[in-house]
């Protein structure tokens, strides 16, 4: 589970920001909100979902990209070290910030251990890096300042790696420690591989994932089909049509060639009832990509990642979840994560949206709703509805959140001015 993600000087975010999935102490009264969080310790609850709103170009997608950069640095950041220059995504509209490190920190829970890991990085290398682990109380695994390391003596593997100078200035110690079986580093890296970030706009990017999971598990395939049938698209069943690929031969020069072995192309096929020549209903197969709507295709493609994280207890972050989907379908996907009989492994869903129908005090707690707004200097700021105050007053727990947002009470709306008259000038 993700508890907090903090970052500074990343993309359009100039100042320190914290995205927190820890539930606030505020109580809701319009609905039973106990389904919306998991109690991880006494007086500590982690939210199951969160949604972010804001105008176009406000920085919502940049928050998702900040998470993606954090993940990618760790997973791929220690390859081709001698020639590698980090592509640091720092804030570019301030000269001082453009030459300063980007900083990231994440707090998460995996297999009953809490991890707090972070780093700051420049194009030239890693400036700082740290890892702390908590079971009963938090203890330091390592702290690093450039190539100076502070490591408790009990962490023998990490001490050996650093004493033998096996950690490059552009390599992350947490990644190398995991490769050499340091328990704390390996535990955190295992969680990172359950931190999934995808685009909700181009759903074809994860179509192959859904198809592969359906092929490897009949039980998983059945769940996907049930979810699609529940969505009421008129589909009775789904099958996978595997088409053999062709041999491809590349020729270089007069006498050389490379032959590529044929693979397979997997396509989804939907089955619907049609009337036959006798006027009787019978099932007929249709090619999913040709005959189904964009919304139906997206729902089918995204079913794989959603069911996968629910099964594994992972985190799924989606930019523009609601694109192509009816508002009620989006709501039902969210409610899967609020259903403790379905979400038994404490999976989390975090997404951006422009669908204000979801701004309902009977769906989300106030601390699950976030806004991103950009100031006049191009710097984005993140805040939750639970922290928002207007004229010194907090948001009431029975407000019409959608109406107040559209009226501009919480900010994070586009300023259109005399938009209509611009074309007449």
For each residue, the residues with C-beta under 8 A, 3 or more apart:
1: 21 38 40 46 108 109 110 313 315 346 348
2: 5 21 46 106 107 108 195 315 348 350
3: 20 21 22 46 107 108 109 114
4: 18 19 20 21 22 105 106 107
5: 2 18 19 66 67 70 104 105 106 107
6: 16 17 18 19 104 105 106 118
7: 10 13 16 17 66 70 102 103 104 105
8: 13 14 15 16 17 102 103
9: 13 14 90 91 97 100 101 102 103
10: 7 13 62 66 69 89 90 91 102 103 104
11: 59 62 65 66 89 91 380
12: 59 62 91 374 378 379 380
13: 7 8 9 10 17 59 62 63 66 91 379 380 381 382
14: 8 9 91 93 94 97 377 379 380
15: 8 379 381
16: 6 7 8
17: 6 7 8 13 63 380 381 382
18: 4 5 6 382
19: 4 5 6 50 63 370 382
20: 3 4 367 384
21: 1 2 3 4 46 47 50 348 350
22: 3 4 44 45 46 47
23: 36 37 45 46 47 365 367
24: 365 366 367 386
25:
26: 365 366 367 386 394 397
27: 33 397
28: 31 33 361 365 366 397
29: 397 398
30: 361 362 397 398
31: 28 361 362
32: 35
33: 27 28 36 37 365
34: 37
35: 32 48 338 339 340
36: 23 33 47 48 49 338 364 365 368
37: 23 33 34 45 46 47 48 365
38: 1 45 46 48 346
39: 44 45
40: 1 44 45 46 109
41: 44
42:
43:
44: 22 39 40 41
45: 22 23 37 38 39 40
46: 1 2 3 21 22 23 37 38 40 109 346 348
47: 21 22 23 36 37 50 348 365 367 368
48: 35 36 37 38 337 338 343 346 347 348 349
49: 36 334 337 338 348 349 350 364 368
50: 19 21 47 348 349 350 351 368 369 370
51: 334 350 351 352 353 358 364 368 369 370
52: 60 63 350 351 352 353 370 371 372 382
53: 60 352 353 354 356 359 369 370 371 372 405 412
54: 58 59 60 352 371 372 373 412
55: 58 373 374 412 413 414 415
56: 414
57: 374
58: 54 55 372 373 374 380 412
59: 11 12 13 54 62 63 372 373 374 380 381 382
60: 52 53 54 63 64 319 352 372
61: 64 65 319 320 352
62: 10 11 12 13 59 65 66 380
63: 13 17 19 52 59 60 66 67 352 372 380 382
64: 60 61 67 68 197 317 319 352
65: 11 61 62 68 69 89
66: 5 7 10 11 13 62 63 69 70 89 104
67: 5 63 64 70 71 195 197 317
68: 64 65 71 72 197
69: 10 65 66 72 73 89 102 104
70: 5 7 66 67 73 74 104 106
71: 67 68 74 75 192 195 197
72: 68 69 75 76 77
73: 69 70 76 77 86 104 119 121 172
74: 70 71 77 172 174 175 189 192
75: 71 72 175 192 193
76: 72 73 79
77: 72 73 74 86 170 171 172 175
78: 81 168 170 171 172 175 176
79: 76 84
80: 83 84
81: 78 84 168 170 171
82:
83: 80
84: 79 80 81 170
85: 123 124
86: 73 77 121 122 123 124 125 170
87: 123
88: 101 102 121 122 123
89: 10 11 65 66 69 102
90: 9 10 97 98 100 101 102
91: 9 10 11 12 13 14 94 97 98 379
92: 97 98
93: 14 97 98 377 378 379
94: 14 91 97 98 377
95: 98 99
96: 99 100
97: 9 14 90 91 92 93 94 100
98: 90 91 92 93 94 95
99: 95 96
100: 9 90 96 97 122
101: 9 88 90 120 121 122 127 128
102: 7 8 9 10 69 88 89 90 120 121
103: 7 8 9 10 118 119 120 128
104: 5 6 7 10 66 69 70 73 118 119 120
105: 4 5 6 7 116 117 118
106: 2 4 5 6 70 115 116 117 118
107: 2 3 4 5 114 115 116
108: 1 2 3 114 115 188 191 195
109: 1 3 40 46 112 113 114 115
110: 1 113 115 187 188 190 191 194
111: 187 190
112: 109 135
113: 109 110 133 134 135 187
114: 3 107 108 109 133 134 135 138
115: 106 107 108 109 110 131 132 133 134 184 187 188 191
116: 105 106 107 130 131 132 133 134 138
117: 105 106 130 131 132 174 188
118: 6 103 104 105 106 128 129 130
119: 73 103 104 126 127 128 129 130 172
120: 101 102 103 104 126 127 128 129
121: 73 86 88 101 102 125 126 127
122: 86 88 100 101 125 127
123: 85 86 87 88
124: 85 86 169
125: 86 121 122 146 169 170
126: 119 120 121 129 144 146 169 170 171 172
127: 101 119 120 121 122 145 146
128: 101 103 118 119 120 143 144 145 146
129: 118 119 120 126 142 143 144 172 173 174
130: 116 117 118 119 140 142 143 144
131: 115 116 117 140 141 142 173 174 184 185 188
132: 115 116 117 138 139 140 141
133: 113 114 115 116 138 139 141 184 187 188
134: 113 114 115 116 137 138 139
135: 112 113 114
136:
137: 134
138: 114 116 132 133 134
139: 132 133 134 152
140: 130 131 132 143 150 152
141: 131 132 133 151 152 155 158 182 184 185
142: 129 130 131 149 150 151 155 158 173 177
143: 128 129 130 140 149 150 151
144: 126 128 129 130 147 148 149 150 173
145: 127 128 148
146: 125 126 127 128 169
147: 144 167 169
148: 144 145
149: 142 143 144 158 162 167 173
150: 140 142 143 144
151: 141 142 143 155 158 159 162
152: 139 140 141 155
153: 156 159
154:
155: 141 142 151 152 158 159 182 184
156: 153 159 160
157: 160 161 177 180 181 182
158: 141 142 149 151 155 161 162 173 177 182 185
159: 151 153 155 156 162 163
160: 156 157 163 164
161: 157 158 164 166 167 173 176 177 180
162: 149 151 158 159 165 166 167 173
163: 159 160
164: 160 161
165: 162
166: 161 162 176
167: 147 149 161 162 171 173 176
168: 78 81 171
169: 124 125 126 146 147
170: 77 78 81 84 86 125 126
171: 77 78 81 126 167 168 175 176
172: 73 74 77 78 119 126 129 175 176
173: 129 131 142 144 149 158 161 162 167 176 177 185
174: 74 117 129 131 177 178 185 188 189
175: 74 75 77 78 171 172 178 179 185 189
176: 78 161 166 167 171 172 173 179 180 185
177: 142 157 158 161 173 174 180 182 184 185 186
178: 174 175 181 182 185 186 188 189
179: 175 176
180: 157 161 176 177
181: 157 178 186
182: 141 155 157 158 177 178 185 186
183: 186 187
184: 115 131 133 141 155 177 187 188
185: 131 141 158 173 174 175 176 177 178 182 188 189
186: 177 178 181 182 183 189 190
187: 110 111 113 115 133 183 184 190 191
188: 108 110 115 117 131 133 174 178 184 185 191 192
189: 74 174 175 178 185 186 192 193
190: 110 111 186 187 193 194
191: 108 110 115 187 188 194 195
192: 71 74 75 188 189 195
193: 75 189 190
194: 110 190 191 309 312 313 314 315
195: 2 67 71 108 191 192 314 315 317
196: 305 309 314 315 316 317
197: 64 67 68 71 317 318
198: 205 206 305 316 317 318 319
199: 202 203 205 318 319 320
200: 203 298 302 318 319 320 321 322 323 351 352
201: 319 320 323
202: 199 205
203: 199 200 206 207 297 298 301 302 324
204: 207 301
205: 198 199 202
206: 198 203 209 210 301 302 304 305
207: 203 204 210 211 268 297 301
208: 211 212 266
209: 206 212 213 304 305 308
210: 206 207 213 214 224 300 301 302 303 304 305
211: 207 208 214 215 240 266 268 304
212: 208 209 215 216 266
213: 209 210 216 217 220 221 224 304 307 308
214: 210 211 217 220 221 224 238 240 304
215: 211 212 221 240 266
216: 212 213 220
217: 213 214 220 221
218: 221 222
219: 222 223
220: 213 214 216 217 223 224 307 308 311
221: 213 214 215 217 218 224 225 238
222: 218 219 225 226
223: 219 220 226 227 303 307
224: 210 213 214 220 221 227 228 238 300 303 304 307
225: 221 222 228 229 237 238
226: 222 223 229 230
227: 223 224 230 231 303 307
228: 224 225 231 233 235 238 296 299 300 303
229: 225 226 232 233 235 236
230: 226 227 332
231: 227 228 296 299 329 332
232: 229
233: 228 229 292 296 299
234: 272
235: 228 229 238 270 271 272 292 296
236: 229 271 272 273 283
237: 225 270 271 283
238: 214 221 224 225 228 235 268 269 270 271 288 300
239: 268 269 271 285
240: 211 214 215 266 267 268 269
241: 266 267 268 269 287
242: 264 265 266
243: 264 265 266 267
244: 262 264
245: 262 263 264 265
246: 262
247: 259 260 261 262
248: 259 260
249: 257 258 259 260
250: 257 258 259 260
251: 256 257
252: 256 257 258
253: 256
254:
255:
256: 251 252 253
257: 249 250 251 252
258: 249 250 252
259: 247 248 249 250
260: 247 248 249 250
261: 247
262: 244 245 246 247
263: 245
264: 242 243 244 245
265: 242 243 245
266: 208 211 212 215 240 241 242 243
267: 240 241 243 287 288 289
268: 207 211 238 239 240 241 288 289 300
269: 238 239 240 241 285 286 287 288
270: 235 237 238 285 286 288 291 292
271: 235 236 237 238 239 283 284 285 286
272: 234 235 236 283 284 286
273: 236 281 282 283 284
274: 281 282 283 284
275: 279 280 281 282
276: 279 280 281 282
277:
278:
279: 275 276
280: 275 276
281: 273 274 275 276
282: 273 274 275 276
283: 236 237 271 272 273 274
284: 271 272 273 274
285: 239 269 270 271
286: 269 270 271 272 290 291 292
287: 241 267 269 290 291
288: 238 267 268 269 270 291 292 297 300
289: 267 268 292 297
290: 286 287
291: 270 286 287 288
292: 233 235 270 286 288 289 296 297 300
293: 296 297
294: 297 298 324
295: 298 299 324 325 326 329
296: 228 231 233 235 292 293 299 300
297: 203 207 288 289 292 293 294 300 301
298: 200 203 294 295 301 302 323 324 325
299: 228 231 233 295 296 302 303 325 329
300: 210 224 228 238 268 288 292 296 297 303
301: 203 204 206 207 210 297 298 304
302: 200 203 206 210 298 299 305 306 318 321 333
303: 210 223 224 227 228 299 300 306 307
304: 206 209 210 211 213 214 224 301 307 308
305: 196 198 206 209 210 302 308 309 316
306: 302 303 309 310 316 333 336 349
307: 213 220 223 224 227 303 304 310 311
308: 209 213 220 304 305 311 312 314
309: 194 196 305 306 312 313 314 315 316 347 348 349
310: 306 307 336 337 342 343 345 347
311: 220 307 308 345
312: 194 308 309 345 347
313: 1 194 309 345 346 347
314: 194 195 196 308 309 347 348
315: 1 2 194 195 196 309 347 348 350
316: 196 198 305 306 309 347 348 349 350
317: 64 67 195 196 197 198 350 351
318: 197 198 199 200 302 321 349 350 351 352
319: 60 61 64 198 199 200 201 351 352
320: 61 199 200 201 323 351 352 353 354
321: 200 302 318 325 330 333 349 351 352 353
322: 200 325 327 330 351 353 354 355 358
323: 200 201 298 320
324: 203 294 295 298
325: 295 298 299 321 322 329 330 333
326: 295 329 330
327: 322 330 331 355 357 358
328: 331 332
329: 231 295 299 325 326 332 333
330: 321 322 325 326 327 333 334 353 355 358
331: 327 328 334 335 357 358 363
332: 230 231 328 329 335 336
333: 302 306 321 325 329 330 336 349
334: 49 51 330 331 337 338 349 358 363
335: 331 332 338 339 363
336: 306 310 332 333 339 342 343
337: 48 49 310 334 343 347 348 349
338: 35 36 48 49 334 335 343
339: 35 335 336 342 343
340: 35 343 344
341: 344
342: 310 336 339
343: 48 310 336 337 338 339 340 346 347
344: 340 341
345: 310 311 312 313
346: 1 38 46 48 313 343
347: 48 309 310 312 313 314 315 316 337 343
348: 1 2 21 46 47 48 49 50 309 314 315 316 337
349: 48 49 50 306 309 316 318 321 333 334 337
350: 2 21 49 50 51 52 315 316 317 318
351: 50 51 52 200 317 318 319 320 321 322
352: 51 52 53 54 60 61 63 64 200 318 319 320 321
353: 51 52 53 320 321 322 330 358
354: 53 320 322
355: 322 327 330 358
356: 53 359 402 405 406
357: 327 331 360 402
358: 51 322 327 330 331 334 353 355 363 364
359: 53 356 364 369 401 402 405
360: 357 363 364 401 402
361: 28 30 31 364 366 397 398 399 400 401
362: 30 31
363: 331 334 335 358 360
364: 36 49 51 358 359 360 361 368 369
365: 23 24 26 28 33 36 37 47 368 369 386
366: 24 26 28 361 369 384 385 386 395 397 401
367: 20 23 24 26 47 384 385 386
368: 36 47 49 50 51 364 365 384
369: 50 51 53 359 364 365 366 384 385 386 401
370: 19 50 51 52 53 382 383 384 385
371: 52 53 54 382 383 384 385 388 410 411 412
372: 52 53 54 58 59 60 63 380 381 382 412
373: 54 55 58 59 380 381 383 411 412
374: 12 55 57 58 59 378 379 380 381
375: 378 379 380 381
376:
377: 14 93 94
378: 12 93 374 375
379: 12 13 14 15 91 93 374 375
380: 11 12 13 14 17 58 59 62 63 372 373 374 375
381: 13 15 17 59 372 373 374 375
382: 13 17 18 19 52 59 63 370 371 372
383: 370 371 373 387 388
384: 20 366 367 368 369 370 371 387 388
385: 366 367 369 370 371 388 395 401 410
386: 24 26 365 366 367 369 394 395
387: 383 384
388: 371 383 384 385 394 395 410
389: 392 393 394 395
390: 393 409 410
391:
392: 389
393: 389 390
394: 26 386 388 389
395: 366 385 386 388 389 399 401 410
396: 399
397: 26 27 28 29 30 361 366
398: 29 30 361
399: 361 395 396 404
400: 361 403 404
401: 359 360 361 366 369 385 395 404 405
402: 356 357 359 360 405 406
403: 400 406 407
404: 399 400 401 407 409 410
405: 53 356 359 401 402 408 409 410 412 413
406: 356 402 403 413
407: 403 404
408: 405 411 413
409: 390 404 405
410: 371 385 388 390 395 404 405
411: 371 373 408
412: 53 54 55 58 371 372 373 405
413: 55 405 406 408
414: 55 56
415: 55
416: 419
417:
418: 421 422
419: 416 422
420: 423
421: 418 424 425
422: 418 419 425
423: 420
424: 421
425: 421 422
